[in-house]
Amino acid sequence: MNRVLENLKKLPVIGLVLLAVLTSVVASAEFTDAKPDVSAVEEVETTTAPPAATTAPETTATVKPTAKILDPRESTKTEAVLDVPFISQTAEGYPTGCELVSTSMLLKFHGFDISAGDLVKQGYIGTSIVTAEGFDDGELHGNSPHEYFIGDPLDDGGFGCYSGAINKCLDKYLADTDLGPSRLDGMELEDICKRYINNGYPVLIWASMFMEPTSESQFTWVLEEAQLTATTTVTTTTTTTTETTVSTTTTTEAAPTEAPAPEQPAPEQPAPEQPQPQDLPPPPPAPEQPAETEAPPAETAAPQPEPEVPAEADTAAPENSGETTFSFGLTAYADDKKFFTWRYNEHCLVLVGYTDKCYVFNDPLSQKNTYYDKKTVEKRFEEMGKMAVTIVPVNP
């Protein structure tokens, strides 16, 4: 009887022990079940992380800000001249490359060393030609100088380009730098001096050779969208017919039989009407006049001495236009064609300073720090559509 009582007394203890064992088994089972959930979460996190990493670079794509118009500085100042490296287009052998030589000077001022020729060879500026070959309308065809350099800067027969083409060229060249071009078309020269010369930045401007009057040349062409080059015209010519080649050979053969062809006079270069333009010579030494001129080949260009102020002021680009305007030089519209006329005596030079009576230039046809009368420069600048380009920091 005593043994039975003792066993009965022990039963609750055994029950408790069994209960404790069962509890621990259940707990361990729950713990092991919960663990895979944690690893599953970790797996989800590791798989979602890579897509986030791949999308990140796209959001930080290189978007270079546009150079802002600078604020005027020291507006009461009456004189300032910047020290800008000088390059002569005649010495370098670019008879019609004033825009590219001036661009080289501007880049050199900012620490970049590239020649006018390399700007073309390395593809920073595109070139184009004017031709009637391959077109059946009897008109000359060509591209806009706002887009391309028209002709060959190494050739006396080249034309040149305008601010839009130089702006594009600088945009490409300075793409990986903290500098950028700023197109100042339409801005007055006085304002350009206050905003840029006074802030230490030289500016390319379009005016004329030796500040002689400009006028419409005899070269008018239909504007083409696609780039015209010597290569493209060759292909169009060959597709027409072989007769062209035959006829050209006949003419060349015929020429010698007719007469011994007198010695050709020096190429007719429409030299400036008067050697030195200045009626009132500026205070510093007057620039020497180089023999070369930069006009396109105007064999029979009627040398109209009259037009002091051509009727083209209304085609000037709007003030401070941030975007390109292609109105300057357009002279007619007909049958969905736009006709462009090149301006005779066009010239591009680097504005480096001013005095109370003169603007100071690095003139690629003359010399460093060439002084021209303010009123005359302003007139020529207006005749050429008030085109100007400079280089400034994109985040000044």
WOHU-V737582 format. One line per field, one symbol per residue. phi: phi as a letter, one per 40 degrees, with the letter a starting at -180 (. if undefined). psi: psi as a letter, one per 40 degrees, with the letter a starting at -180 (. if undefined). Layout:
phi->???
psi->???
//
This chain:
phi->.cccccccccddccdccccccccccccccccccccdcccccccccccccddccccddccbccbcccccccccbfcccbaabccbdbbcccccgbdbbdccccccccccdcgbbacdccccdcgcbcbabbabcgbbcgccbaccccbbccgbccbcccbiabdcccdcdcccccdcbcbacbcbdgcccccdcccbcccgbcbcbbaacffcdbaccccbbccbcccbbdcccdccccccacddccccccccccdcccacfddccddcbccddbdbcccbccdcdcccccccbbcccbdbccccccccbccbccccccdfccbcbbccgcbabafgbbbbbcccgdababcbiabcbbbbbccccbacfcbbddccccccccccgfcaabbaccbc
psi->dddddddddddddddddddddddddddddddddddddddddddddddddddddddddddfihhhiihihiiiifdehehhhighihhhdddefgdffddddddddddddeehhhiddddddeedhiiiihieheieeeiiiiiheedihhaheehdeicaiadddddddddddedfieiiihhfhehiddddddddddeehihhihbihffiiiihiehhihhidihhiddddddddddcieddddddddddddddddiehihhiihghgiidhchdhdhhidihhiihidiieiihgdfhhghedgdgigedeeiiihfhdihhfdheheihhfeihhhhihheiihihheaiadeiihihheeciifhhihddddddddddfefhiiihiidg.
//
